[in-house]
Each structure stands twice: as structure tokens, then as C-alpha cells.
Amino acid sequence: MAQKEVKSKKVRGKLFSLENSKDRTLSQDELVTRVLMKLGFATNSKGFPYLKKEIIILMENKSMRISKLHEKLALEENKDLSKKQIEGKDIERWIKTSINNAWKKNKEGIRKLTGEEKKPTLERLISEIAEKINKRP
């Protein structure tokens, strides 16, 4: 158990500092992935790619409602008729599960990001991450 705690502390750190010039050249996708990983999100969770896409979309279109993002991603996924069709509520559930797991793993990092003591809502977390990344130097 002690090893796990030490390992998660290594993942934490300055979420939005660009410590070297290489970090400044990251694509939005790479940057969002790094931030989510530092917050404790598992890249292999079903909700991770959807969470990442929603953050990137919100970074580009701040006025979009989060509930509309779920539906938009579901429509994109359902273009391939050979795959099982999914709904916006499926994407929402997968993202919420990812958030719950990240909260268990790194409460302190998520608290620092949102400025709140309790677990943030899906909407709050997505909008905070998008806003913080957009404000980075």
C-alpha cells in the first residue's frame, strides 16, 4: 500500500507549468492527456478518450454545453454502423466512472484544480481543466 501512495505522489506535481521547451510544443491532445494522467485518470478506462475529446472541444468552443458534448460524441461514434451503437448517457456514465476512480487515486490534485473540498461534478471538472489549459503561459 505504501508503494502505491509513493507512486501516486510522483504523478502529482505542477499540472500547468511548462518546465521545458519541449512541453511548449505539445499538441492539445498530448497536453490534455498529460494533465489527465497527472490528475490520476487511467488511460485505459473506457471514459478516458471521451473525457479527453470533450475537454479539447470545450477548449475550442467555450459556450458549448457539456450535455451536448456527450450527444455529439455519441453521434460521431455511431457513424460506423459495424460497431455497437452508443448513446450520450453511456459516454456520460463512462466519464463519471473515470472521475470517480481518479478521485479515489488523487483527491488532493483534483481539489487543487477545482478549489473545492468535495468531489467536483463532471461539468465542473471538464470546464476547469479546459480553462486552466487555455490560460497556461
C-alpha positions in Angstrom: 0.0 0.0 0.0 2.8 2.4 0.8 4.4 1.9 -2.6 1.1 2.9 -4.3 0.9 6.1 -2.3 4.5 7.0 -3.2 3.8 6.2 -6.9 0.8 8.4 -7.0 2.7 11.3 -5.5 5.2 11.0 -8.3 2.3 11.5 -10.7 1.2 14.7 -9.0 3.0 17.9 -9.4 2.6 21.2 -11.2 -0.2 20.5 -13.6 0.1 23.5 -15.8 3.7 24.5 -15.6 5.6 24.2 -18.8 9.0 23.3 -17.3 10.9 22.8 -20.5 10.7 24.0 -24.1 9.5 20.5 -25.2 6.3 20.9 -23.2 5.5 24.1 -25.1 5.3 22.3 -28.4 2.8 19.6 -27.3 -0.4 19.3 -29.3 -3.7 19.9 -27.5 -4.3 16.1 -27.4 -0.9 15.4 -25.8 -1.3 18.2 -23.3 -4.7 17.2 -22.2 -3.5 13.6 -21.9 -0.6 14.6 -19.7 -2.9 16.8 -17.4 -5.4 13.9 -17.0 -2.7 11.4 -16.2 -1.2 13.8 -13.6 -4.7 14.1 -12.1 -4.8 10.3 -11.7 -7.0 9.3 -14.7 -6.3 5.9 -16.1 -5.7 6.0 -19.8 -7.1 2.5 -20.3 -10.5 3.4 -18.8 -13.5 3.4 -21.2 -14.3 7.1 -20.4 -10.7 8.5 -20.9 -10.8 9.1 -24.6 -14.3 10.7 -24.4 -13.2 12.9 -21.5 -10.2 14.0 -23.4 -12.3 14.8 -26.5 -14.8 16.7 -24.5 -12.1 18.9 -22.9 -10.5 19.6 -26.3 -13.9 20.6 -27.8 -14.6 22.8 -24.8 -11.2 24.5 -25.1 -12.1 25.5 -28.6 -15.8 26.3 -28.0 -16.3 27.6 -24.5 -20.0 28.2 -25.0 -20.9 24.6 -25.7 -22.9 22.8 -23.0 -21.4 19.6 -21.6 -24.6 17.6 -22.1 -24.5 18.4 -25.8 -20.9 17.1 -25.9 -22.0 13.6 -24.8 -24.5 13.5 -27.6 -22.1 14.9 -30.2 -19.5 12.3 -29.4 -22.1 9.5 -29.5 -23.2 10.6 -33.0 -19.5 10.6 -34.1 -19.0 7.1 -32.7 -22.3 5.8 -34.3 -21.2 6.7 -37.8 -19.5 3.3 -38.0 -22.5 1.0 -38.3 -20.4 -2.1 -37.7 -19.8 -1.1 -34.1 -22.3 -1.3 -31.3 -24.3 1.9 -31.2 -23.9 4.0 -28.1 -25.8 6.9 -26.6 -24.8 10.1 -24.8 -25.8 8.7 -21.5 -23.3 5.8 -22.0 -20.5 8.3 -22.6 -21.5 10.3 -19.5 -21.5 7.2 -17.3 -18.1 6.1 -18.6 -16.6 9.6 -17.9 -18.2 9.7 -14.4 -16.7 6.3 -13.6 -13.3 7.7 -14.7 -13.7 10.7 -12.5 -14.7 8.6 -9.5 -11.6 6.4 -10.0 -9.3 9.5 -10.4 -10.9 11.0 -7.3 -10.0 7.9 -5.3 -6.5 8.0 -6.6 -5.6 11.7 -6.3 -8.2 13.7 -4.3 -5.6 16.4 -3.4 -4.7 17.1 -7.0 -8.3 17.4 -8.1 -9.0 19.6 -5.0 -6.2 21.9 -6.0 -7.5 22.2 -9.6 -11.1 22.9 -8.6 -10.6 24.8 -5.3 -13.3 22.7 -3.7 -13.1 20.1 -0.9 -15.7 17.8 -2.3 -15.6 15.7 -5.5 -16.4 18.0 -8.5 -19.3 17.4 -10.8 -18.4 16.2 -14.3 -19.3 19.6 -15.8 -17.1 21.4 -13.2 -14.1 19.2 -13.7 -14.2 19.3 -17.5 -14.7 23.1 -17.6 -11.9 23.7 -15.0 -9.4 21.6 -16.9 -10.2 23.3 -20.2 -10.0 26.7 -18.7 -6.7 26.0 -16.9 -5.1 24.6 -20.1 -6.3 27.6 -22.1 -4.8 30.0 -19.5 -1.4 28.4 -19.4 1.6 30.5 -20.4 
